Amino acid sequence: MKRAPNIDPALQAALSATQRRAHKPPSDALAFALALKLPDGKPYTLAGHEDLAAILQDTSRVVVVRKAAQKGVTELMLRLQFWLASQNYSSAYFLASRHYVRLQVQRRVEPLIAANKLLQQALAPEPETEEDETRIPSKYRLTDNITIKRLWGGYLIYMGLQSEADVRAYPLDAIYVDEVETLKPELTDALQERLYHSTLKWERWFSQPTAAGFGVDERFQLTDQQHMLFRCARCNHEFALEESFPHCLRSGNTLLSDLDLPAEPEAPRDNWTYCCPKCHTPFHPLASNWRWVAKYPSRPDAGYHLTQLYSATLSPSEVAQLYLNALRSPNRMERFHNSVLGLPYTGGDRQPIHPDKLLYHTFESPILNPQNPRYIGVDVGDTLHMVCLETRYITAIEQFTGATKWRDLMNRILALQPKAVAINAMPYKDSAKDLLRELKKHHIGGAIIYDAGDESKPTIGYEDEEFGEPIRRISYPRTELMDGTVSALLRGEILLPPKHKPSTALLIKHLMNYITERDEQGRRRYARGREDHLGRALDYARIIAQHAYTLQLAAPNYGDPNTWLVKDAVVDAQPL
Ligand SMILES: [Zn+2]
């Protein structure tokens, strides 16, 4: 637990006067940040941003800031980076593109240096001739994707993070990563490798969140998770505003949480005030006592949640109005959560699956009616993920690991007696083909399934025809396939097994990793490299259920359980 420091304006003035005389950087990060004037020459203060002082003073190796919009974190991190240089450490500030690097350096970094003698005097001169340039190690040479400054004994690097090559070139003591949400996960992992040689190894990640378990929220979840807690003067209840929302706003006798219908005609427009979520006593966050409290105090990495709710620039009535407008549109609600509360949002366009939006059946058995058609999808990796679909019902969700996993999967499929199986074979294509050939001997049809590019059309065909043992192949555009499963789930066309089962929870977890993003060309797609395997297995089960009959992987059944087995005659005419 950390107390909010009181920053005395007199101390601040004295500090900057001392700095003017001595041109020596303060050794304390907070004093250093306060000593640097704003680009317009005015003093930098944390008035209205008192919550930021703890972040400036936090010396944890990893600090993650999950934040609402406009919290002044960028300005703070720039100052912290200059302070590190004054301590002779080199660090890099990563942004999503070179465009943002240029904006940042021209609009924030260079004006900050220009406004502060302390920084100007510490700045190593820019190389103007070939000879000068040789003094900078070649690995620090400028390219158009990167800007480098040297102050005191440290390099400050500003870099657009677009490829792994960008990441690999520089050994660093600290990394600052802005807008974590827009960066590719494989690149952010590579960043950490740049720190191996350093004794400091600082990581500072900060961003508005988007989806739960994604980007900055994924990193925040691993930290000690500090929230600003207020204490009610009347009932002593301690609470975080963002976590009590919308129970912490009232206008007269109306609580914001009572207004859960869009465009409530009697919704008050004005006179909203924050209140204790328990006893509803009004209070003013900026004039109240608060403290940072960690949910997991024993964790070494620090996480701070910053919301707009106690901000000096957004009044309680404005917050209430934004929320009431958002009730009419999921997109607005998503934005309200991300930029005002600073919280991730589930159930919007970005992360469409939310457990409360799904339908569940109550059957425990993996076979509901032996006469129903069953279809199985398998996603292959080091673990084999299997989902069985019987008409509208998901009846089995299973994983297979270890040396006998293929044999175990085979036996399980034989026990479930599906009409057909679809396997996404990569990266173990041979084992997948062996399984399909073995299943065929037991009159169970199947196909190998591939994710195709989004611009292509679904295709069907054969593999290994030339060897006389052809295997059915389906290729399906990835985004369309995953969209189809998401909408089938949200429309209630597919029902999940009972919610209390751990395997159901695991499938939901994987489906919540269906998170949309934009590719380089701005096209919508689902983020890759997420833990989504059971969701993918459901994709394949669904697609084989839809197409098994047209593909003649399985004869029509509905009735006699024996008729849906693939007959030898059919197999001969349409080799599997
Ligand atoms: Zn209270």
Boltz pocket constraint, residues with backbone or C-beta under 6 A from the ligand:
constraints:
  - pocket:
      binder: B
      contacts: [[A, 232], [A, 233], [A, 234], [A, 235], [A, 236], [A, 237], [A, 276], [A, 277], [A, 278], [A, 279], [A, 280], [A, 281]]
      max_distance: 6.0
